[in-house]
Amino acid sequence: MKRFEQFSASDAISGPPSKADYWVDRSFRTVTHLCAWLILAIVIALLWQIGEKAIPAIRDYHLGFLTSAVWDANKDQFGILAEIWGTLYSSILGLIIGGFFGVVMAIFLTQDFLPPLLAAFFRTIVELLAAIPSVVYGLWGIFVVVPVLRPVANWLNETLGWIPLFSTTLSGPGLLPAALVLAIMILPTIAAVSQDALRLVPYRTKEAAYGLGTTRWEAILRVLLPTASAGIFGALVLGFGRALGETMAVAMLIGNSNQITLSLFSPANTLAALLALNFPEAGKVEVRALMYAALVLLLITLLVNMLGTALMHRTSKALGVKTR
C-alpha cells in the first residue's frame, strides 16, 4: 500500500500539467506583460503631460533655452545651460567616487575578506544608508562635510590655484560637497547590485583561475570583475540615474548659482534643484519654462539609461558574457 501511495505521488509530480497549471501559467504571463506595458504607458503619459505644458516655452525660447545660462523671471529670460552643466558635472563626480567605493565594498563583502558575521554587519550598514532621508544628508553635508572640506579646499586653492579644478575657494556650498553627498547616496545601490553580480559568477570560474596559478587579486581583477562587468556596469547606470534626479540634498549643498565652471569648490546649480526651489513662487510664464526644464531633465535621464544599457550589452558581447 505504501509503495502504491509513493508511486501515485511521484506519478502526479512527473505527470503532464493540468488545466489549472496551464491557467495559472498563462495568467501569470498575462499579468507580467500587462505590467510591462503599463510601465511603458506611464512613461509615455509622463512625457506627454510634461511636453504638453512645456510647448508654449518651447515655441518662445526654442533651442536657445538650452544654450543660455540666464534665469531671470522678472525679465522673462530663461536658460538652463548652467543647470545642465551642474547636473552632469555633480552626477559624474558622485558616480566616480561612489562607483569606486561601491565596487570595492562589493568585492570585500563577497570574496571572503571579512568573517561572515562582520560582513553581514557591514552589509546591513550599507543597506541602511539607503533609508536615510535626502534632507538629512543635506543637513549633514552643511554642518559636517562643508566645514571639514573648507580648510583643504582653501589650501588647494592657495597651492594649486592655477589648476582650473582648484581655481576658487570653498566659502560655503559648492560642487564638491554636493558630489560627496551624492556619492554616499548612490553607494548602497551600486554596492548591492555589484554584490549580486559578483555572486552570480560561478565558483568554478574562480577555481579555474586559481588552478592556472593566479593570485587572489589577479583572480578578482582579471577574472571575476570582467565576468561580472555587465552587472557592475548596470549598477553604475542605476547609480548615475539616481544622482541625476536627486533634489533636496543637492539643492541644500550645491549653492544654486547659475554659472559654468570647472572648479570643484565653486557653487553651481542643477535642474532638479531649479525645479524644486522655483516652482512654489513661479508665475505662469516661469512655470512653462520650468516644465521645459523638467522635460529636458527627463530626456537626459532616459538618454543616459538607454546609452548605459547599450554600452552594457556591447561590453557583455565583447567579453562573451550572456545578458538577459
Phi and psi in degrees as GROMACS dihedral restraints (atoms count N, CA, C in turn):
[ dihedral_restraints ]
;  ai    aj    ak    al  type     phi  dphi    fc
    3     4     5     6     1   -63.1    20    10
    4     5     6     7     1   -41.3    20    10
    6     7     8     9     1   -61.9    20    10
    7     8     9    10     1   -39.0    20    10
    9    10    11    12     1   -65.2    20    10
   10    11    12    13     1   -40.0    20    10
   12    13    14    15     1   -65.5    20    10
   13    14    15    16     1   -42.0    20    10
   15    16    17    18     1   -63.3    20    10
   16    17    18    19     1   -40.0    20    10
   18    19    20    21     1   -65.3    20    10
   19    20    21    22     1   -40.7    20    10
   21    22    23    24     1   -65.0    20    10
   22    23    24    25     1   -40.1    20    10
   24    25    26    27     1   -66.7    20    10
   25    26    27    28     1   -45.5    20    10
   27    28    29    30     1   -66.9    20    10
   28    29    30    31     1   -34.2    20    10
   30    31    32    33     1   -67.4    20    10
   31    32    33    34     1   -35.8    20    10
   33    34    35    36     1   -67.6    20    10
   34    35    36    37     1   -35.7    20    10
   36    37    38    39     1   -70.8    20    10
   37    38    39    40     1   -42.2    20    10
   39    40    41    42     1   -90.6    20    10
   40    41    42    43     1     0.8    20    10
   42    43    44    45     1   -76.7    20    10
   43    44    45    46     1   175.2    20    10
   45    46    47    48     1   -67.8    20    10
   46    47    48    49     1   154.9    20    10
   48    49    50    51     1   -63.0    20    10
   49    50    51    52     1   144.5    20    10
   51    52    53    54     1   -83.3    20    10
   52    53    54    55     1   174.5    20    10
   54    55    56    57     1   -62.6    20    10
   55    56    57    58     1   -35.8    20    10
   57    58    59    60     1   -64.7    20    10
   58    59    60    61     1   -39.6    20    10
   60    61    62    63     1   -62.5    20    10
   61    62    63    64     1   -44.0    20    10
   63    64    65    66     1   -61.2    20    10
   64    65    66    67     1   -41.3    20    10
   66    67    68    69     1   -65.6    20    10
   67    68    69    70     1   -43.6    20    10
   69    70    71    72     1   -63.6    20    10
   70    71    72    73     1   -42.8    20    10
   72    73    74    75     1   -64.0    20    10
   73    74    75    76     1   -45.2    20    10
   75    76    77    78     1   -67.6    20    10
   76    77    78    79     1   -37.5    20    10
   78    79    80    81     1   -64.5    20    10
   79    80    81    82     1   -41.2    20    10
   81    82    83    84     1   -64.4    20    10
   82    83    84    85     1   -43.3    20    10
   84    85    86    87     1   -62.9    20    10
   85    86    87    88     1   -41.9    20    10
   87    88    89    90     1   -62.0    20    10
   88    89    90    91     1   -43.6    20    10
   90    91    92    93     1   -63.9    20    10
   91    92    93    94     1   -43.0    20    10
   93    94    95    96     1   -64.6    20    10
   94    95    96    97     1   -40.3    20    10
   96    97    98    99     1   -64.7    20    10
   97    98    99   100     1   -40.9    20    10
   99   100   101   102     1   -63.1    20    10
  100   101   102   103     1   -40.1    20    10
  102   103   104   105     1   -64.1    20    10
  103   104   105   106     1   -41.6    20    10
  105   106   107   108     1   -62.7    20    10
  106   107   108   109     1   -45.3    20    10
  108   109   110   111     1   -67.9    20    10
  109   110   111   112     1   -31.9    20    10
  111   112   113   114     1   -65.5    20    10
  112   113   114   115     1   -41.8    20    10
  114   115   116   117     1   -61.9    20    10
  115   116   117   118     1   -44.0    20    10
  117   118   119   120     1   -62.3    20    10
  118   119   120   121     1   -40.6    20    10
  120   121   122   123     1   -65.1    20    10
  121   122   123   124     1   -38.0    20    10
  123   124   125   126     1   -64.4    20    10
  124   125   126   127     1   -43.4    20    10
  126   127   128   129     1   -62.1    20    10
  127   128   129   130     1   -44.8    20    10
  129   130   131   132     1   -63.7    20    10
  130   131   132   133     1   -42.0    20    10
  132   133   134   135     1   -63.9    20    10
  133   134   135   136     1   -38.8    20    10
  135   136   137   138     1   -63.6    20    10
  136   137   138   139     1   -46.6    20    10
  138   139   140   141     1   -61.7    20    10
  139   140   141   142     1   -40.0    20    10
  141   142   143   144     1   -65.5    20    10
  142   143   144   145     1   -46.4    20    10
  144   145   146   147     1   -65.1    20    10
  145   146   147   148     1   -45.7    20    10
  147   148   149   150     1   -67.9    20    10
  148   149   150   151     1   -43.1    20    10
  150   151   152   153     1   -62.8    20    10
  151   152   153   154     1   -38.3    20    10
  153   154   155   156     1   -63.0    20    10
  154   155   156   157     1   -41.1    20    10
  156   157   158   159     1   -76.7    20    10
  157   158   159   160     1   -20.1    20    10
  159   160   161   162     1   -90.3    20    10
  160   161   162   163     1    -9.9    20    10
  162   163   164   165     1   -57.0    20    10
  163   164   165   166     1   -44.9    20    10
  165   166   167   168     1   -57.9    20    10
  166   167   168   169     1   -41.3    20    10
  168   169   170   171     1   -68.6    20    10
  169   170   171   172     1   -36.1    20    10
  171   172   173   174     1   -63.2    20    10
  172   173   174   175     1   -39.7    20    10
  174   175   176   177     1   -65.8    20    10
  175   176   177   178     1   -39.2    20    10
  177   178   179   180     1   -76.4    20    10
  178   179   180   181     1   -39.2    20    10
  180   181   182   183     1  -110.1    20    10
  181   182   183   184     1   -16.6    20    10
  183   184   185   186     1    51.8    20    10
  184   185   186   187     1  -143.8    20    10
  186   187   188   189     1   -79.5    20    10
  187   188   189   190     1   -11.1    20    10
  189   190   191   192     1   -62.7    20    10
  190   191   192   193     1   -22.1    20    10
  192   193   194   195     1   -61.4    20    10
  193   194   195   196     1   -30.5    20    10
  195   196   197   198     1   -89.2    20    10
  196   197   198   199     1   -13.5    20    10
  198   199   200   201     1  -111.6    20    10
  199   200   201   202     1    -1.3    20    10
  201   202   203   204     1  -104.9    20    10
  202   203   204   205     1   144.7    20    10
  204   205   206   207     1  -109.0    20    10
  205   206   207   208     1    15.5    20    10
  207   208   209   210     1  -100.2    20    10
  208   209   210   211     1   129.7    20    10
  210   211   212   213     1  -130.0    20    10
  211   212   213   214     1    97.5    20    10
  213   214   215   216     1  -131.4    20    10
  214   215   216   217     1   101.0    20    10
  216   217   218   219     1   -67.8    20    10
  217   218   219   220     1   -28.6    20    10
  219   220   221   222     1   -66.2    20    10
  220   221   222   223     1   -32.6    20    10
  222   223   224   225     1  -103.5    20    10
  223   224   225   226     1     5.1    20    10
  225   226   227   228     1    55.6    20    10
  226   227   228   229     1    38.8    20    10
  228   229   230   231     1  -110.5    20    10
  229   230   231   232     1   120.8    20    10
  231   232   233   234     1  -134.1    20    10
  232   233   234   235     1   135.1    20    10
  234   235   236   237     1  -156.6    20    10
  235   236   237   238     1   147.0    20    10
  237   238   239   240     1  -124.1    20    10
  238   239   240   241     1    20.5    20    10
  240   241   242   243     1   -61.3    20    10
  241   242   243   244     1   -42.0    20    10
  243   244   245   246     1   -64.4    20    10
  244   245   246   247     1   -37.2    20    10
  246   247   248   249     1   -70.0    20    10
  247   248   249   250     1   -38.9    20    10
  249   250   251   252     1   -62.4    20    10
  250   251   252   253     1   -44.3    20    10
  252   253   254   255     1   -61.1    20    10
  253   254   255   256     1   -47.8    20    10
  255   256   257   258     1   -63.7    20    10
  256   257   258   259     1   -38.3    20    10
  258   259   260   261     1   -62.8    20    10
  259   260   261   262     1   -49.3    20    10
  261   262   263   264     1   -69.9    20    10
  262   263   264   265     1   -41.3    20    10
  264   265   266   267     1   -64.7    20    10
  265   266   267   268     1   -50.0    20    10
  267   268   269   270     1   -66.5    20    10
  268   269   270   271     1   -37.6    20    10
  270   271   272   273     1   -68.9    20    10
  271   272   273   274     1   -39.9    20    10
  273   274   275   276     1   -67.3    20    10
  274   275   276   277     1   -42.1    20    10
  276   277   278   279     1   -60.8    20    10
  277   278   279   280     1   -45.3    20    10
  279   280   281   282     1   -62.8    20    10
  280   281   282   283     1   -37.8    20    10
  282   283   284   285     1   -67.1    20    10
  283   284   285   286     1   -40.7    20    10
  285   286   287   288     1   -61.5    20    10
  286   287   288   289     1   -47.6    20    10
  288   289   290   291     1   -70.3    20    10
  289   290   291   292     1   -52.2    20    10
  291   292   293   294     1   -66.8    20    10
  292   293   294   295     1   -35.8    20    10
  294   295   296   297     1   -65.2    20    10
  295   296   297   298     1   -42.3    20    10
  297   298   299   300     1   -62.2    20    10
  298   299   300   301     1   -52.4    20    10
  300   301   302   303     1   -69.4    20    10
  301   302   303   304     1   -32.3    20    10
  303   304   305   306     1   -65.7    20    10
  304   305   306   307     1   -44.0    20    10
  306   307   308   309     1   -68.8    20    10
  307   308   309   310     1   -41.6    20    10
  309   310   311   312     1   -60.5    20    10
  310   311   312   313     1   -42.5    20    10
  312   313   314   315     1   -64.2    20    10
  313   314   315   316     1   -40.0    20    10
  315   316   317   318     1   -62.6    20    10
  316   317   318   319     1   -38.7    20    10
  318   319   320   321     1   -63.7    20    10
  319   320   321   322     1   -46.8    20    10
  321   322   323   324     1   -68.0    20    10
  322   323   324   325     1   -28.1    20    10
  324   325   326   327     1   -88.0    20    10
  325   326   327   328     1   -10.7    20    10
  327   328   329   330     1  -117.1    20    10
  328   329   330   331     1   -14.0    20    10
  330   331   332   333     1  -109.0    20    10
  331   332   333   334     1    27.6    20    10
  333   334   335   336     1    60.7    20    10
  334   335   336   337     1    35.3    20    10
  336   337   338   339     1   -80.1    20    10
  337   338   339   340     1   -21.9    20    10
  339   340   341   342     1  -122.2    20    10
  340   341   342   343     1   152.6    20    10
  342   343   344   345     1   -59.8    20    10
  343   344   345   346     1   151.0    20    10
  345   346   347   348     1   -54.6    20    10
  346   347   348   349     1   -42.7    20    10
  348   349   350   351     1   -66.4    20    10
  349   350   351   352     1   -41.6    20    10
  351   352   353   354     1   -68.0    20    10
  352   353   354   355     1   -38.6    20    10
  354   355   356   357     1   -64.0    20    10
  355   356   357   358     1   -41.2    20    10
  357   358   359   360     1   -63.7    20    10
  358   359   360   361     1   -37.3    20    10
  360   361   362   363     1   -63.2    20    10
  361   362   363   364     1   -48.5    20    10
  363   364   365   366     1   -65.4    20    10
  364   365   366   367     1   -35.7    20    10
  366   367   368   369     1   -63.5    20    10
  367   368   369   370     1   -39.7    20    10
  369   370   371   372     1   -66.5    20    10
  370   371   372   373     1   -40.6    20    10
  372   373   374   375     1   -61.8    20    10
  373   374   375   376     1   -43.6    20    10
  375   376   377   378     1   -63.5    20    10
  376   377   378   379     1   -41.4    20    10
  378   379   380   381     1   -65.4    20    10
  379   380   381   382     1   -33.9    20    10
  381   382   383   384     1   -67.7    20    10
  382   383   384   385     1   -25.6    20    10
  384   385   386   387     1   -59.7    20    10
  385   386   387   388     1   -31.4    20    10
  387   388   389   390     1   -72.0    20    10
  388   389   390   391     1   -17.8    20    10
  390   391   392   393     1   -91.0    20    10
  391   392   393   394     1    -7.4    20    10
  393   394   395   396     1   -75.3    20    10
  394   395   396   397     1   129.3    20    10
  396   397   398   399     1   -61.8    20    10
  397   398   399   400     1   150.2    20    10
  399   400   401   402     1   -60.8    20    10
  400   401   402   403     1   -38.6    20    10
  402   403   404   405     1   -65.9    20    10
  403   404   405   406     1   -30.6    20    10
  405   406   407   408     1   -67.9    20    10
  406   407   408   409     1   -40.7    20    10
  408   409   410   411     1   -59.4    20    10
  409   410   411   412     1   -40.5    20    10
  411   412   413   414     1   -63.1    20    10
  412   413   414   415     1   -44.9    20    10
  414   415   416   417     1   -63.8    20    10
  415   416   417   418     1   -41.2    20    10
  417   418   419   420     1   -62.8    20    10
  418   419   420   421     1   -38.5    20    10
  420   421   422   423     1   -64.9    20    10
  421   422   423   424     1   -40.3    20    10
  423   424   425   426     1   -67.3    20    10
  424   425   426   427     1   -44.4    20    10
  426   427   428   429     1   -92.3    20    10
  427   428   429   430     1   -13.9    20    10
  429   430   431   432     1  -121.9    20    10
  430   431   432   433     1   -56.2    20    10
  432   433   434   435     1   -65.8    20    10
  433   434   435   436     1   -49.0    20    10
  435   436   437   438     1   -61.4    20    10
  436   437   438   439     1   -48.5    20    10
  438   439   440   441     1   -61.1    20    10
  439   440   441   442     1   -34.8    20    10
  441   442   443   444     1   -70.5    20    10
  442   443   444   445     1   -38.9    20    10
  444   445   446   447     1   -77.4    20    10
  445   446   447   448     1   -26.2    20    10
  447   448   449   450     1   -57.0    20    10
  448   449   450   451     1   -49.5    20    10
  450   451   452   453     1   -62.3    20    10
  451   452   453   454     1   -39.8    20    10
  453   454   455   456     1   -65.3    20    10
  454   455   456   457     1   -43.7    20    10
  456   457   458   459     1   -63.9    20    10
  457   458   459   460     1   -42.7    20    10
  459   460   461   462     1   -65.9    20    10
  460   461   462   463     1   -37.6    20    10
  462   463   464   465     1   -66.1    20    10
  463   464   465   466     1   -41.6    20    10
  465   466   467   468     1   -64.1    20    10
  466   467   468   469     1   -36.5    20    10
  468   469   470   471     1   -66.6    20    10
  469   470   471   472     1   -41.1    20    10
  471   472   473   474     1   -69.4    20    10
  472   473   474   475     1   -36.1    20    10
  474   475   476   477     1   -87.5    20    10
  475   476   477   478     1   -44.7    20    10
  477   478   479   480     1  -121.4    20    10
  478   479   480   481     1    34.1    20    10
  480   481   482   483     1   -62.9    20    10
  481   482   483   484     1   -19.5    20    10
  483   484   485   486     1   -72.8    20    10
  484   485   486   487     1   -14.0    20    10
  486   487   488   489     1   -84.7    20    10
  487   488   489   490     1   130.4    20    10
  489   490   491   492     1   -54.7    20    10
  490   491   492   493     1   -31.7    20    10
  492   493   494   495     1   -65.2    20    10
  493   494   495   496     1   -25.5    20    10
  495   496   497   498     1  -119.6    20    10
  496   497   498   499     1    29.5    20    10
  498   499   500   501     1   -77.3    20    10
  499   500   501   502     1   -10.1    20    10
  501   502   503   504     1  -129.9    20    10
  502   503   504   505     1   165.4    20    10
  504   505   506   507     1   -90.4    20    10
  505   506   507   508     1   167.4    20    10
  507   508   509   510     1  -104.3    20    10
  508   509   510   511     1    94.5    20    10
  510   511   512   513     1   -85.9    20    10
  511   512   513   514     1   -17.6    20    10
  513   514   515   516     1  -173.7    20    10
  514   515   516   517     1  -134.6    20    10
  516   517   518   519     1   -60.0    20    10
  517   518   519   520     1   149.8    20    10
  519   520   521   522     1  -168.0    20    10
  520   521   522   523     1  -177.4    20    10
  522   523   524   525     1   -63.5    20    10
  523   524   525   526     1   -45.4    20    10
  525   526   527   528     1   -65.0    20    10
  526   527   528   529     1   -46.5    20    10
  528   529   530   531     1   -57.6    20    10
  529   530   531   532     1   -41.4    20    10
  531   532   533   534     1   -64.0    20    10
  532   533   534   535     1   -41.0    20    10
  534   535   536   537     1   -66.8    20    10
  535   536   537   538     1   -38.9    20    10
  537   538   539   540     1   -64.7    20    10
  538   539   540   541     1   -42.9    20    10
  540   541   542   543     1   -67.6    20    10
  541   542   543   544     1   -38.9    20    10
  543   544   545   546     1   -59.7    20    10
  544   545   546   547     1   -40.8    20    10
  546   547   548   549     1   -60.5    20    10
  547   548   549   550     1   -41.7    20    10
  549   550   551   552     1   -68.3    20    10
  550   551   552   553     1   -34.9    20    10
  552   553   554   555     1   -71.4    20    10
  553   554   555   556     1   -33.4    20    10
  555   556   557   558     1   -91.2    20    10
  556   557   558   559     1    -8.3    20    10
  558   559   560   561     1   -57.6    20    10
  559   560   561   562     1   -45.9    20    10
  561   562   563   564     1   -59.6    20    10
  562   563   564   565     1   -40.2    20    10
  564   565   566   567     1   -63.7    20    10
  565   566   567   568     1   -48.4    20    10
  567   568   569   570     1   -65.1    20    10
  568   569   570   571     1   -43.5    20    10
  570   571   572   573     1   -65.6    20    10
  571   572   573   574     1   -42.8    20    10
  573   574   575   576     1   -66.4    20    10
  574   575   576   577     1   -47.4    20    10
  576   577   578   579     1   -68.9    20    10
  577   578   579   580     1   -36.9    20    10
  579   580   581   582     1   -66.2    20    10
  580   581   582   583     1   -37.3    20    10
  582   583   584   585     1   -61.2    20    10
  583   584   585   586     1   -44.9    20    10
  585   586   587   588     1   -61.1    20    10
  586   587   588   589     1   -40.5    20    10
  588   589   590   591     1   -64.7    20    10
  589   590   591   592     1   -41.4    20    10
  591   592   593   594     1   -70.4    20    10
  592   593   594   595     1   -34.1    20    10
  594   595   596   597     1   -69.7    20    10
  595   596   597   598     1   -26.2    20    10
  597   598   599   600     1   -77.0    20    10
  598   599   600   601     1   -11.3    20    10
  600   601   602   603     1   -70.0    20    10
  601   602   603   604     1   124.5    20    10
  603   604   605   606     1   -57.3    20    10
  604   605   606   607     1   140.6    20    10
  606   607   608   609     1   -63.3    20    10
  607   608   609   610     1   -29.0    20    10
  609   610   611   612     1   -63.9    20    10
  610   611   612   613     1   -28.5    20    10
  612   613   614   615     1   -63.6    20    10
  613   614   615   616     1   -43.8    20    10
  615   616   617   618     1   -66.3    20    10
  616   617   618   619     1   -41.4    20    10
  618   619   620   621     1   -61.4    20    10
  619   620   621   622     1   -39.8    20    10
  621   622   623   624     1   -64.3    20    10
  622   623   624   625     1   -39.0    20    10
  624   625   626   627     1   -64.1    20    10
  625   626   627   628     1   -44.0    20    10
  627   628   629   630     1   -64.6    20    10
  628   629   630   631     1   -34.7    20    10
  630   631   632   633     1   -65.9    20    10
  631   632   633   634     1   -25.7    20    10
  633   634   635   636     1   -84.6    20    10
  634   635   636   637     1    -0.2    20    10
  636   637   638   639     1    96.4    20    10
  637   638   639   640     1    13.7    20    10
  639   640   641   642     1   -75.6    20    10
  640   641   642   643     1   153.7    20    10
  642   643   644   645     1   -80.2    20    10
  643   644   645   646     1   176.1    20    10
  645   646   647   648     1   -62.0    20    10
  646   647   648   649     1   -46.5    20    10
  648   649   650   651     1   -72.6    20    10
  649   650   651   652     1   -31.6    20    10
  651   652   653   654     1   -65.3    20    10
  652   653   654   655     1   -39.3    20    10
  654   655   656   657     1   -65.1    20    10
  655   656   657   658     1   -38.4    20    10
  657   658   659   660     1   -70.0    20    10
  658   659   660   661     1   -50.1    20    10
  660   661   662   663     1   -76.5    20    10
  661   662   663   664     1   -34.2    20    10
  663   664   665   666     1  -100.1    20    10
  664   665   666   667     1   -16.2    20    10
  666   667   668   669     1  -119.6    20    10
  667   668   669   670     1   -58.3    20    10
  669   670   671   672     1   -67.2    20    10
  670   671   672   673     1   -48.4    20    10
  672   673   674   675     1   -63.5    20    10
  673   674   675   676     1   -46.2    20    10
  675   676   677   678     1   -61.1    20    10
  676   677   678   679     1   -37.3    20    10
  678   679   680   681     1   -66.3    20    10
  679   680   681   682     1   -38.5    20    10
  681   682   683   684     1   -92.8    20    10
  682   683   684   685     1    11.6    20    10
  684   685   686   687     1   -61.9    20    10
  685   686   687   688     1   -33.9    20    10
  687   688   689   690     1   -63.2    20    10
  688   689   690   691     1   -46.3    20    10
  690   691   692   693     1   -66.5    20    10
  691   692   693   694     1   -40.0    20    10
  693   694   695   696     1   -66.5    20    10
  694   695   696   697     1   -40.7    20    10
  696   697   698   699     1   -64.2    20    10
  697   698   699   700     1   -38.1    20    10
  699   700   701   702     1   -62.1    20    10
  700   701   702   703     1   -38.1    20    10
  702   703   704   705     1   -62.9    20    10
  703   704   705   706     1   -40.5    20    10
  705   706   707   708     1   -66.5    20    10
  706   707   708   709     1   -37.7    20    10
  708   709   710   711     1   -65.1    20    10
  709   710   711   712     1   -42.5    20    10
  711   712   713   714     1   -62.7    20    10
  712   713   714   715     1   -42.2    20    10
  714   715   716   717     1   -64.5    20    10
  715   716   717   718     1   -40.0    20    10
  717   718   719   720     1   -65.1    20    10
  718   719   720   721     1   -40.5    20    10
  720   721   722   723     1   -62.8    20    10
  721   722   723   724     1   -38.7    20    10
  723   724   725   726     1   -65.1    20    10
  724   725   726   727     1   -40.7    20    10
  726   727   728   729     1   -66.3    20    10
  727   728   729   730     1   -37.4    20    10
  729   730   731   732     1   -62.5    20    10
  730   731   732   733     1   -36.0    20    10
  732   733   734   735     1   -97.0    20    10
  733   734   735   736     1    -0.3    20    10
  735   736   737   738     1   -65.5    20    10
  736   737   738   739     1   139.0    20    10
  738   739   740   741     1  -117.9    20    10
  739   740   741   742     1   -70.8    20    10
  741   742   743   744     1   -62.6    20    10
  742   743   744   745     1   -50.1    20    10
  744   745   746   747     1   -60.9    20    10
  745   746   747   748     1   -42.5    20    10
  747   748   749   750     1   -67.4    20    10
  748   749   750   751     1   -41.9    20    10
  750   751   752   753     1   -60.8    20    10
  751   752   753   754     1   -32.4    20    10
  753   754   755   756     1   -79.9    20    10
  754   755   756   757     1   -20.8    20    10
  756   757   758   759     1  -115.5    20    10
  757   758   759   760     1   -18.6    20    10
  759   760   761   762     1   -87.8    20    10
  760   761   762   763     1   -16.1    20    10
  762   763   764   765     1   101.7    20    10
  763   764   765   766     1   -20.8    20    10
  765   766   767   768     1    52.9    20    10
  766   767   768   769     1    52.0    20    10
  768   769   770   771     1  -119.1    20    10
  769   770   771   772     1   127.3    20    10
  771   772   773   774     1   -80.2    20    10
  772   773   774   775     1    81.5    20    10
  774   775   776   777     1  -145.9    20    10
  775   776   777   778     1   152.7    20    10
  777   778   779   780     1  -110.2    20    10
  778   779   780   781     1   115.9    20    10
  780   781   782   783     1  -150.1    20    10
  781   782   783   784     1   154.3    20    10
  783   784   785   786     1   -89.5    20    10
  784   785   786   787     1   -11.2    20    10
  786   787   788   789     1   -64.6    20    10
  787   788   789   790     1   133.9    20    10
  789   790   791   792     1   -73.1    20    10
  790   791   792   793     1   -19.1    20    10
  792   793   794   795     1  -104.0    20    10
  793   794   795   796     1     0.5    20    10
  795   796   797   798     1   -85.5    20    10
  796   797   798   799     1   144.1    20    10
  798   799   800   801     1   -67.2    20    10
  799   800   801   802     1   152.3    20    10
  801   802   803   804     1  -146.9    20    10
  802   803   804   805     1  -161.8    20    10
  804   805   806   807     1  -150.2    20    10
  805   806   807   808     1   160.0    20    10
  807   808   809   810     1  -130.4    20    10
  808   809   810   811     1   163.6    20    10
  810   811   812   813     1   -64.3    20    10
  811   812   813   814     1   -42.6    20    10
  813   814   815   816     1   -64.2    20    10
  814   815   816   817     1   -41.8    20    10
  816   817   818   819     1   -66.1    20    10
  817   818   819   820     1   -39.0    20    10
  819   820   821   822     1   -59.1    20    10
  820   821   822   823     1   -45.2    20    10
  822   823   824   825     1   -65.7    20    10
  823   824   825   826     1   -44.4    20    10
  825   826   827   828     1   -67.4    20    10
  826   827   828   829     1   -38.0    20    10
  828   829   830   831     1   -85.2    20    10
  829   830   831   832     1   -27.6    20    10
  831   832   833   834     1   -97.6    20    10
  832   833   834   835     1   -21.6    20    10
  834   835   836   837     1   -63.1    20    10
  835   836   837   838     1   -42.1    20    10
  837   838   839   840     1   -57.4    20    10
  838   839   840   841     1   -34.7    20    10
  840   841   842   843     1  -112.3    20    10
  841   842   843   844     1    16.1    20    10
  843   844   845   846     1   -78.0    20    10
  844   845   846   847     1   141.4    20    10
  846   847   848   849     1   -84.0    20    10
  847   848   849   850     1  -175.6    20    10
  849   850   851   852     1   -62.5    20    10
  850   851   852   853     1   -44.5    20    10
  852   853   854   855     1   -67.9    20    10
  853   854   855   856     1   -41.9    20    10
  855   856   857   858     1   -68.2    20    10
  856   857   858   859     1   -34.7    20    10
  858   859   860   861     1   -60.0    20    10
  859   860   861   862     1   -40.9    20    10
  861   862   863   864     1   -63.0    20    10
  862   863   864   865     1   -40.4    20    10
  864   865   866   867     1   -66.0    20    10
  865   866   867   868     1   -38.0    20    10
  867   868   869   870     1   -66.9    20    10
  868   869   870   871     1   -36.5    20    10
  870   871   872   873     1   -66.6    20    10
  871   872   873   874     1   -34.8    20    10
  873   874   875   876     1   -62.6    20    10
  874   875   876   877     1   -43.4    20    10
  876   877   878   879     1   -64.5    20    10
  877   878   879   880     1   -39.4    20    10
  879   880   881   882     1   -63.3    20    10
  880   881   882   883     1   -38.8    20    10
  882   883   884   885     1   -64.0    20    10
  883   884   885   886     1   -40.8    20    10
  885   886   887   888     1   -64.2    20    10
  886   887   888   889     1   -43.4    20    10
  888   889   890   891     1   -61.6    20    10
  889   890   891   892     1   -43.4    20    10
  891   892   893   894     1   -63.5    20    10
  892   893   894   895     1   -42.0    20    10
  894   895   896   897     1   -66.8    20    10
  895   896   897   898     1   -38.0    20    10
  897   898   899   900     1   -62.0    20    10
  898   899   900   901     1   -44.3    20    10
  900   901   902   903     1   -62.7    20    10
  901   902   903   904     1   -45.6    20    10
  903   904   905   906     1   -63.4    20    10
  904   905   906   907     1   -41.2    20    10
  906   907   908   909     1   -64.1    20    10
  907   908   909   910     1   -42.6    20    10
  909   910   911   912     1   -61.9    20    10
  910   911   912   913     1   -43.4    20    10
  912   913   914   915     1   -67.0    20    10
  913   914   915   916     1   -38.8    20    10
  915   916   917   918     1   -68.0    20    10
  916   917   918   919     1   -42.8    20    10
  918   919   920   921     1   -64.3    20    10
  919   920   921   922     1   -40.9    20    10
  921   922   923   924     1   -62.5    20    10
  922   923   924   925     1   -42.2    20    10
  924   925   926   927     1   -64.8    20    10
  925   926   927   928     1   -41.7    20    10
  927   928   929   930     1   -64.2    20    10
  928   929   930   931     1   -44.5    20    10
  930   931   932   933     1   -65.1    20    10
  931   932   933   934     1   -36.3    20    10
  933   934   935   936     1   -63.5    20    10
  934   935   936   937     1   -44.9    20    10
  936   937   938   939     1   -66.4    20    10
  937   938   939   940     1   -37.3    20    10
  939   940   941   942     1   -66.1    20    10
  940   941   942   943     1   -43.2    20    10
  942   943   944   945     1   -63.5    20    10
  943   944   945   946     1   -43.2    20    10
  945   946   947   948     1   -63.2    20    10
  946   947   948   949     1   -38.9    20    10
  948   949   950   951     1   -67.0    20    10
  949   950   951   952     1   -39.3    20    10
  951   952   953   954     1   -66.2    20    10
  952   953   954   955     1   -33.5    20    10
  954   955   956   957     1   -89.5    20    10
  955   956   957   958     1    -5.8    20    10
  957   958   959   960     1    76.0    20    10
  958   959   960   961     1    25.7    20    10
  960   961   962   963     1   -99.1    20    10
  961   962   963   964     1   131.2    20    10
  963   964   965   966     1   -82.2    20    10
  964   965   966   967     1   134.1    20    10
  966   967   968   969     1  -123.2    20    10
  967   968   969   970     1   154.1    20    10
